[in-house]
Amino acid sequence: MKNSKIQLTTMLLILLSLFIPVHAAPLIPKNTPSIQELIEKAAPGDTILIEPGTYYEDNILINKPLYLKGAGYNNTIIIATTSTEVVIKITSNNVRIEGLTIMNGQAGIMIKNARNVMIRRNKIIRNKEGIYLWNSHNNKIIGNILFQNNYSSICLWYSNFNLIFNNILNGTDTTNSTGISYGIDIWSGNNNQIIANTMINNRRDIYVSIAKNNTFYRNNIMTPTFRVFIDRSECSWNYTEEGNFWQGYSSTCLLYTS
């Protein structure tokens, strides 16, 4: 019986250890001078937990592997102090951002020359660009809400082998029901997978130019006419017989140029 208790205790300790991060920076108190300061003090691989609150900050640079985690996007909000600056810029591989609202910047999140980045369960609103990838590969953009970003919700320029999964891309402008932005904007990006996203009230739900082998399936393409524009590109619209849902599909939904 004693041996059984020892074994049970050992198993519980092992299981608990699986949920304890190897590195964890302290919670950011609401009177911390800046999120950037915490990033600079963190060691590569740290988890930075941001308390609920509103933080007025931009030009936040992540140049080392880190996990930046808010208390949920309704609770932890980062607002740019000027609309001409990127709110969060990532230049390192192996970064994860989760649980934030990011708003009012030139771009909400910019990923530049980076790999294996995950952007998950954030709300990105009222920026010029929502999430912008430049020459960045093998990244995952999952489960985010992007709303009223002026130019595009998710932009992939010269970026390959990325997964864009289960996001809501809503370009709705309260003064213009036709929308103000592109949902997905791909320029010279190849072999990306765009799966199970909902796109609504955008100028174009999907815009692809000079690109190859991008696959779109299980998406809800909801904007009225002229919703998809393909320019000198090759795209696949199904995978293993799974296609996309096109609300009110007509011949004006999909426009190709060569």
C-alpha positions as CSV (number, residue, x, y, z in Angstrom):
1,M,0.0,0.0,0.0
2,K,2.9,2.4,0.9
3,N,4.6,1.7,-2.4
4,S,1.3,2.4,-4.2
5,K,1.0,5.8,-2.5
6,I,4.5,6.7,-3.4
7,Q,3.9,5.7,-7.0
8,L,0.7,7.7,-7.1
9,T,2.4,10.8,-5.6
10,T,5.2,10.5,-8.1
11,M,2.8,10.3,-11.1
12,L,0.9,13.4,-9.8
13,L,4.1,15.3,-9.6
14,I,5.1,14.3,-13.1
15,L,1.7,15.3,-14.4
16,L,1.8,18.7,-12.6
17,S,5.3,19.4,-14.0
18,L,3.9,19.2,-17.5
19,F,1.9,22.3,-16.9
20,I,4.8,24.4,-15.4
21,P,6.6,26.4,-17.9
22,V,10.4,26.1,-18.0
23,H,10.8,29.9,-18.0
24,A,8.2,32.4,-16.7
25,A,8.7,36.1,-16.2
26,P,6.6,37.8,-13.5
27,L,3.2,39.2,-14.3
28,I,3.5,42.7,-15.6
29,P,2.0,45.1,-13.0
30,K,-0.2,47.8,-14.4
31,N,2.4,50.5,-13.4
32,T,5.2,48.9,-15.4
33,P,7.0,51.5,-17.5
34,S,6.6,49.5,-20.7
35,I,6.1,46.0,-22.2
36,Q,9.2,46.6,-24.2
37,E,11.2,46.9,-20.9
38,L,10.0,43.5,-19.8
39,I,10.9,42.0,-23.2
40,E,14.4,43.4,-23.0
41,K,14.9,41.9,-19.5
42,A,13.5,38.5,-20.4
43,A,15.7,35.6,-21.4
44,P,15.2,33.7,-24.6
45,G,12.3,31.2,-24.1
46,D,10.7,33.1,-21.3
47,T,6.9,33.5,-20.9
48,I,5.8,37.1,-20.2
49,L,2.3,37.2,-18.7
50,I,0.6,40.6,-19.1
51,E,-2.0,41.5,-16.5
52,P,-5.4,42.9,-17.5
53,G,-5.4,46.5,-18.4
54,T,-4.9,49.0,-21.2
55,Y,-1.3,49.7,-22.3
56,Y,-0.5,52.7,-24.5
57,E,2.6,51.6,-26.4
58,D,3.9,50.9,-29.9
59,N,7.2,50.0,-31.5
60,I,7.3,46.9,-29.3
61,L,10.2,44.8,-30.7
62,I,10.5,41.1,-30.1
63,N,13.9,40.0,-31.3
64,K,14.3,36.8,-29.3
65,P,12.2,33.6,-28.8
66,L,9.4,34.6,-26.3
67,Y,5.8,33.8,-25.4
68,L,3.9,37.0,-24.9
69,K,0.6,36.1,-23.2
70,G,-2.3,38.5,-22.2
71,A,-5.2,37.7,-19.9
72,G,-7.5,37.3,-22.9
73,Y,-8.2,39.9,-25.7
74,N,-11.1,41.4,-23.8
75,N,-8.9,42.1,-20.8
76,T,-5.4,43.0,-22.1
77,I,-5.4,45.8,-24.6
78,I,-2.4,47.5,-26.3
79,I,-3.2,50.8,-28.1
80,A,-0.7,52.5,-30.3
81,T,0.3,56.1,-29.4
82,T,0.5,57.0,-33.0
83,S,-1.1,55.5,-36.1
84,T,2.2,55.6,-38.1
85,E,4.0,53.0,-36.0
86,V,3.8,49.2,-35.9
87,V,2.4,48.1,-32.5
88,I,4.3,44.8,-32.2
89,K,7.2,43.8,-34.6
90,I,8.6,40.3,-34.5
91,T,12.1,39.7,-36.0
92,S,12.9,36.4,-34.2
93,N,12.0,32.8,-34.8
94,N,9.9,30.9,-32.3
95,V,7.7,33.7,-30.9
96,R,4.2,33.2,-29.7
97,I,1.6,35.9,-29.0
98,E,-1.8,35.1,-27.5
99,G,-4.6,36.8,-25.6
100,L,-4.2,40.5,-26.6
101,T,-6.2,43.2,-28.3
102,I,-3.9,45.3,-30.5
103,M,-5.1,48.4,-32.1
104,N,-4.6,51.8,-33.9
105,G,-1.2,51.2,-35.4
106,Q,0.4,51.2,-38.8
107,A,0.3,47.4,-38.4
108,G,-1.1,45.5,-35.4
109,I,1.6,42.8,-35.7
110,M,4.4,42.7,-38.2
111,I,6.4,39.5,-38.7
112,K,9.6,40.2,-40.6
113,N,12.2,37.6,-41.7
114,A,11.0,35.2,-39.0
115,R,9.9,31.5,-38.8
116,N,7.8,29.4,-36.5
117,V,5.8,32.3,-35.1
118,M,2.3,31.6,-33.7
119,I,-0.3,34.4,-33.4
120,R,-3.2,32.9,-31.7
121,R,-6.5,34.1,-30.2
122,N,-5.9,37.9,-30.4
123,K,-8.2,40.7,-31.6
124,I,-6.5,43.0,-34.1
125,I,-8.6,46.1,-34.8
126,R,-8.5,49.5,-36.5
127,N,-4.9,49.3,-37.8
128,K,-3.8,50.0,-41.3
129,E,-2.6,46.5,-41.6
130,G,-3.8,43.8,-39.3
131,I,-1.2,41.0,-39.3
132,Y,1.6,41.6,-41.9
133,L,4.2,38.9,-42.8
134,W,7.2,40.0,-44.8
135,N,9.6,37.3,-46.0
136,S,8.4,35.0,-43.2
137,H,7.9,31.3,-43.5
138,N,6.3,28.4,-41.6
139,N,4.2,30.5,-39.3
140,K,0.7,30.0,-37.9
141,I,-2.0,32.6,-37.6
142,I,-4.9,30.8,-35.7
143,G,-8.2,31.8,-34.2
144,N,-7.8,35.6,-34.3
145,I,-10.5,38.3,-34.9
146,L,-9.4,41.0,-37.3
147,F,-11.8,44.0,-37.7
148,Q,-11.7,47.3,-39.5
149,N,-8.1,47.2,-40.5
150,N,-7.8,49.7,-43.4
151,Y,-5.6,47.9,-46.0
152,S,-5.8,44.2,-45.2
153,S,-6.6,41.9,-42.3
154,I,-3.8,39.4,-43.1
155,C,-1.1,40.3,-45.5
156,L,1.6,37.8,-46.8
157,W,4.3,39.3,-48.9
158,Y,7.2,37.1,-50.1
159,S,6.1,34.6,-47.4
160,N,5.7,30.9,-47.9
161,F,4.4,27.8,-46.2
162,N,2.3,29.6,-43.7
163,L,-1.0,28.4,-42.1
164,I,-3.9,30.8,-41.8
165,F,-6.6,28.9,-39.9
166,N,-9.9,29.7,-38.3
167,N,-9.7,33.5,-38.3
168,I,-12.5,36.1,-38.7
169,L,-11.5,38.8,-41.2
170,N,-14.1,41.6,-41.1
171,G,-13.4,44.8,-43.0
172,T,-16.7,46.4,-42.0
173,D,-16.7,50.2,-42.1
174,T,-19.6,51.7,-40.2
175,T,-19.9,54.4,-42.9
176,N,-19.5,52.0,-45.9
177,S,-21.2,48.7,-46.0
178,T,-18.9,47.5,-48.8
179,G,-15.9,47.4,-46.5
180,I,-12.5,49.1,-46.6
181,S,-9.9,46.3,-46.7
182,Y,-8.7,43.0,-48.2
183,G,-9.3,39.9,-46.1
184,I,-6.3,37.9,-47.3
185,D,-3.7,39.7,-49.4
186,I,-0.9,37.5,-50.8
187,W,1.8,39.0,-53.0
188,S,4.6,36.7,-54.3
189,G,3.9,34.2,-51.5
190,N,3.8,30.4,-52.3
191,N,2.5,27.2,-50.7
192,N,0.4,28.9,-48.0
193,Q,-2.7,27.2,-46.6
194,I,-5.8,29.3,-45.9
195,I,-8.3,27.1,-44.1
196,A,-11.6,27.6,-42.3
197,N,-11.5,31.4,-42.1
198,T,-14.6,33.6,-42.3
199,M,-14.3,36.7,-44.5
200,I,-17.0,39.3,-44.6
201,N,-17.5,42.9,-45.7
202,N,-14.1,43.3,-47.3
203,R,-13.2,45.2,-50.5
204,R,-11.9,41.8,-51.6
205,D,-12.1,38.8,-49.4
206,I,-9.1,37.3,-51.1
207,Y,-6.5,39.1,-53.3
208,V,-3.6,37.0,-54.7
209,S,-0.9,38.3,-57.1
210,I,2.1,36.7,-58.7
211,A,1.9,33.6,-56.4
212,K,1.8,29.8,-56.8
213,N,0.4,26.8,-55.0
214,N,-1.7,28.6,-52.4
215,T,-4.6,26.4,-51.1
216,F,-8.0,27.7,-49.9
217,Y,-10.6,25.3,-48.4
218,R,-13.3,25.2,-45.7
219,N,-13.4,29.0,-45.8
220,N,-16.6,31.0,-45.5
221,I,-16.4,33.7,-48.3
222,M,-19.3,36.0,-47.4
223,T,-18.7,39.4,-49.1
224,P,-21.0,40.2,-52.0
225,T,-19.8,40.5,-55.6
226,F,-16.2,40.8,-56.7
227,R,-15.0,39.1,-53.6
228,V,-11.9,37.3,-54.9
229,F,-9.3,38.6,-57.3
230,I,-6.5,36.4,-58.7
231,D,-3.7,38.1,-60.7
232,R,-1.1,35.9,-62.5
233,S,-1.3,33.2,-59.9
234,E,-2.2,29.6,-59.4
235,C,-4.5,28.7,-56.5
236,S,-6.3,25.5,-55.4
237,W,-9.9,25.9,-54.1
238,N,-10.3,22.5,-52.6
239,Y,-8.4,19.8,-50.7
240,T,-9.5,16.1,-50.6
241,E,-12.8,17.2,-52.0
242,E,-13.4,19.9,-49.4
243,G,-14.1,23.2,-51.0
244,N,-15.2,26.7,-49.7
245,F,-18.6,28.1,-48.8
246,W,-19.5,31.0,-51.2
247,Q,-22.5,33.0,-50.0
248,G,-24.6,33.9,-53.0
249,Y,-22.1,32.5,-55.5
250,S,-22.3,34.0,-59.0
251,S,-20.0,34.5,-62.0
252,T,-18.8,37.8,-60.4
253,C,-17.4,36.2,-57.3
254,L,-14.1,35.1,-58.7
255,L,-12.0,37.3,-61.1
256,Y,-8.8,36.1,-62.8
257,T,-6.3,38.1,-64.8
258,S,-3.3,36.7,-66.6
